[in-house]
Amino acid sequence: MKDSLVTIFGGGGFLGRQVAQALMARGARVRIAQRDLASAVKVKPLGALGQTQFVAADIRKPATVERAIVGSDIVINLVGILSGDFEAFHHQGAAHVAQAVAAANVRALVHVSAIGADVDSPSAYGRSKAAGEAAVRAAFPGATILRPSIIFGPEDQFLNRFARIIGSAPVIPVIGGTTRFQPVYVGDVADAIANAAEQPEMHGGKIYEVAGPQVMTMKEINAWIAKTIGRDKPVVDVPGGVASLLAMLPGGPITRDQLAMLGRDNVAAPGAQGLDALGVAPTPLGAVADKWMVRYRKHGRFAGRVRA
């Protein structure tokens, strides 16, 4: 890995910054390929002088992908969206990256998909992720594919989003309360990606379902957040009909596709290889989340600790 050039598509995002840091700690040179380079500047101080490079690239445009990977030893594709043109980013964009990697004889490709990738998924998100995986494997059979569950960390849009709602609402409204998740720590996912990139001879051509050590329902997750930030409020299930109406509102709290995703559990399949197979010990939610969730307590860091 030392001195290898690793190009990360989407390297300036929440997960990307963690992946870049994990790679640079191993001595790799990291090229961040991003549509909006302004969003990637946080990566620069994470490495040593001259260890990072930035290039504008849009995986929907093959020519920009080809330019971005010139000279690369390893390519990682982290690009994903939660709303918008899933087909363009998750399927066609993934295909463009894999095809360019194959044409350039790059040594290794790591593609990040998602648990729930399925051609028969009720959501366009899940179907597009499955189509992207198929396109990647067709173009570059030796690619390593990681499917994470919901990723949590200091800058996530998962725990932090719910904590903000819980802090301001008189009750805790929960959509899809019985849907199960297996939240996985962003640092663990980053280490898993780095390990896969560093050892393509061991991990290439395989699919890993990357999930945390705890299975929790949406209602349990919200209750855990409330307890962690010291907000003792009733948890209220939002009826399916009301949730459907909310999903129809422009700018509403949930989209129709996200509501469809909540119709299925987001947990690793029985027998699937996961973090352990990638040499990473899963981190429990409670072991790290308190470090940043503390700011949502009524008096922030000056509030008394919540006892279990």
Stockholm file with secondary structure:
# STOCKHOLM 1.0

chainA/1-308         MKDSLVTIFGGGGFLGRQVAQALMARGARVRIAQRDLASAVKVKPLGALGQTQFVAADIRKPATVERAIVGSDIVINLVGILSGDFEAFHHQGAAHVAQAVAAANVRALVHVSAIGADVDSPSAYGRSKAAGEAAVRAAFPGATILRPSIIFGPEDQFLNRFARIIGSAPVIPVIGGTTRFQPVYVGDVADAIANAAEQPEMHGGKIYEVAGPQVMTMKEINAWIAKTIGRDKPVVDVPGGVASLLAMLPGGPITRDQLAMLGRDNVAAPGAQGLDALGVAPTPLGAVADKWMVRYRKHGRFAGRVRA
#=GR chainA/1-308 SS CTTCEEEEETTTSHHHHHHHHHHHHTTCEEEEEESSGGGGGGGGGGSCTTCEEEEECCTTSHHHHHHHTTTCSEEEECCCCSSSCHIIIIIIIHHHHHHHHHHTTCSEEEEECCTTCCTTCSSHHHHHHHHHHHHHHHHCTTCEEEEECSEESTTCSSHHHHHHHHHHSSSEEESSTTCEECCEEHHHHHHHHHHHHHCHHHHTTCEEEECCSCCEEHHHHHHHHHHHTTCCCCEEECCHHHHHHHHHSTTCSSCHHHHHHTTSCBCCCTTCCCTGGGTCCCCCHHHHTHHHHGGGSTTGGGSCCCCC
#=GC SS_cons         CTTCEEEEETTTSHHHHHHHHHHHHTTCEEEEEESSGGGGGGGGGGSCTTCEEEEECCTTSHHHHHHHTTTCSEEEECCCCSSSCHIIIIIIIHHHHHHHHHHTTCSEEEEECCTTCCTTCSSHHHHHHHHHHHHHHHHCTTCEEEEECSEESTTCSSHHHHHHHHHHSSSEEESSTTCEECCEEHHHHHHHHHHHHHCHHHHTTCEEEECCSCCEEHHHHHHHHHHHTTCCCCEEECCHHHHHHHHHSTTCSSCHHHHHHTTSCBCCCTTCCCTGGGTCCCCCHHHHTHHHHGGGSTTGGGSCCCCC
//
